[in-house]
Amino acid sequence: MHFTSETLLDDGVVEREFTLGEIPGILWTPGSASASAPAPLILMGHPGGLPYMRSRLTGRALRSAADGFATATIELPGSGDRAPSAQAEEARADLRRTITAGEPVDDELVDRLVLPLVEASVPEWQALVDALLALPDIDGPVGFSGGFISIGIRLATVEPRIAAAGLFAGSYVPRRMFEEARRVDIPLHVLLQWDDEGNDRQAALDLFDAFGSQEKTLQANLGGHTGVPAFAGEDAARFFTRHLSRAAVPAGNG
């Protein structure tokens, strides 16, 4: 991990840009007034295009820093300034044609859209955890928040350092991921926008039912994709404080 810039934000939060190999990313660490030493970590997922998402991610990071969490994100494969994927571009073009024609998005197209992204990105998120937990001001436990829900599912099943996840329902989910969801056993907080036109509501409900976690919460709010109410963010913050704060972790864990 190579840090390329450092900026002091509100309340003493430190924002550092970095590269992990050739992958760009951003790390936010809390100011001394709100930080535990070291700080638990939340990985912030997003749909790709880090420059476009930056202001929104920074807002989430500042909220998490106020609760004593470090947060970090990386660019997704084929997005932003990373090398494009011809396979991904073809799948996205097919998706646009399908939606424009008013046709259903079938399982084969969903697989081509999502599965290669999951296979490529999850090892990168794991490498990010390796690098961040080696820093002196960051420690476990680790949470995952937002982004493609399929990436969150895969991380929850293969990465034992992920202790809790807040997932956004609504992105396309391959049928294979439903089987993986049955193996998820960490606490979950799932957000569903009920009126999101691009969301298969029934599929989201079926996926929530499939999760094997003994503690899982579904928060469904009226409104479209961009209409997430402010209190939903507060509820997610309380979820992570309950499961990731140092006081919440039994001795010997983390």
N, C-alpha and C positions, 0 to 999 in steps of 0.2 A: 504494500500500500504506500503510495506516494502522495503527500499533501501538496497541493498547488496554490492554495490561497487560504487566507483566514480573515474573517470579518466578525466584528463584535455587533450583535443585534440587541434588541430591547431586553432589559432585565439581565444583562450580562451574558446572554446566550451566545456561545461561540459557534459560528458556522464555518466549516472547513470543506472546501472542495478537494477531491482526491481522484486518483486513478488507481484502479485495482487491475494490474496488467494494463490492458487497453480499455477497460471499462470505466467510464466516468461515474462519479457518485458524489454525494454530499453527506456530511456528518454534522449534526447539531448536538452540542453538549450543554447542559444547564449551567447557569451562573452559580457562583459559590453560595448564594443565599438559599437556593432551592435544591442544590445537588446533594445527593448522598455520595459517599466516597467508598468505593466507586459506584457509578450509576448503572442501574439496570438498563437494558437496551430494547428498543422497539424498532423493528424493520418496517419501513413504510413502503408498501406496494403502490403501484400506480399503473395505468394502462399503456404507458410508453410515451416518449416524447418529453424527456426531463425538462428541457428549457420551457416548454409550454406549461408543464405542471408545476413549475418551481414555486410560484407564489402561493398556490394552494397547499403544497407540501410544507412550505415554510410556516404557514399558519398552523398547520397540524403540529409541526415540530415545536413551535413556541408554546402551544397548549400543553404538550407532553413535558417540555422542560420545566414548566411551572409545577409539575407533579414530581419532578426529580428524575425524569427519564432522559437518557440519550436516545436520539433517533437517527436513522441512517437510511439512505436509499441508493440504488444504482440504476443506470439506464438498462432497459430491456434489450435483448438481442434484436438486431435489425431495426431499432428505433433511434430517434434523435440523430446524433452524429456517428452512430455505429454503422458498420457496413450493412447495407440492405441485404435481405434474403430474397432471392428470386422465388423460392417456394412460398414464402409468406406473402409476397406481393401478388402472386398468382391466386392464392387462396382469398386474399382480401378483394381482389378484382371480381372473383367469382361470387363472393358474398354480396358485393354491391349490385351485380347484375341480378342476382336472385331476389334481393329485396326490391329493386326497382321494378322487376317483373311481377311482384306480388306473389312469388312462389315460396313454399316452405323451405326453411334451411334444414337440409337433411343431415343425418349423422355423419356421413362421409365427409361433407364439407366442414362440419364442426371439428371433426378429428384433424383435418388438414390445417385448420386455423389454429387450434389450441395445443394439440399434443406436441408438435415440434418445439413450440415456445416453452412448454413445461420442461421438456427434456433438456433444452439448452440452458434455461435460466436457473433452475433449481440448484445445480452445482455451483453456479456463480453466487447465489445467495449464501450457500454454505461456506464458500471461500470468504465471503464478506464477513460472516460470523467469526471465522477463524482469525481474520485480521483484526477485527474490532475487539475481540476478547483478549487479544494480546496487548492492547493499549492499557496503560496504568489507570486511566480514569473511567474505564468501562468494565462491567462484569455482568454475569448472568443474574437472574434469569432473563430469557429472551422472549419477546413476543413478536407476532407478525400482524400487521394492520393493513387492510385494504388491498387494492390491486386485483389482478385476475384471481378469482376464487379458486381456480384449478391449481394455480401455483401455491396458494395457501394450503390446499388439501395435500399436495405432494410433500411440501415441506413438513407438515404436521405428521406425516407418516414416516418420513425417512430421517428427519433431523431431531434427535433426542433433546437438543438444547432449546427447542421451541416449547415453551411452557404454557402458552395461551395464545389465542388468535381472535382477532376481530375481522370478520370477512364481509365483503360487500357482495350480496347476491345480485345477479342480473346479467353477468357475462355468459357467453355460451359455454356449456359444460359437456364434455364428451361422456358417453355412457360409461366408459372405463373408469372415470373418476368417481362415479357413484359407488363402485365396488371399493375403491380406495377410501372413500369417505366412511365406510363401515369400520375401517381400522383406526380412524381418528379417535383418540381417547383423551385429549386435552380439553380444558374449558374453552368454550366457544361463545362469541357474541356475534350474531349474524344480522346484518342490516338489509332490509328489503324495502325498496320504494314501490309501493303498491300500484301506482299508476304509470310506471315506466313503460312507455310503448315498446321499447326495444327489449323488454324483459319477458321471458316465458315464466309467468308467475307460478303456474302449476309445477314446472320443472324445479323452480327455486324451493317450493314447499316440499317437493319430493326429496330434493337433495338434503334439506334440513332434517327431514325424517330419517334419512339414511345415515347421518352422522352417528358414530358409535359412542360419542362422549356422554358421560353420565351427567355432566353439567353443560347445558347448551341453552342459549336464549335467542329467540327470534324477535327482532324489533321491526315491525312493519308500520310504515308511515304513509299517509296519503301524500300524493304528489309524484312528480316525474323524476327523471334521473338527476336533475340539478336542484330539486326541491327538498333536499335533506334538511330537516329542521335543526335549529341550533342545539336543542336539548338532546338530539341524538349523539352529537359529539360529546356532550357532558356525560351521557350514559356510558359511552365507550371508554371515556377517561376513567370513570369509576370502576369499570370492569378491569382495566389494566392495573389500576392501583391496587385492587383487591388481590390480583393474582401474580403481579410482578414486583411489587414493592419488596424491599428487603425484609420488612417485618412480616410479610405474608409467606415467606419461604422458610420451611422447616430447616433446622440446623443440619448441615451436611449436604444440602441441595444447592443448585445455582452454578 
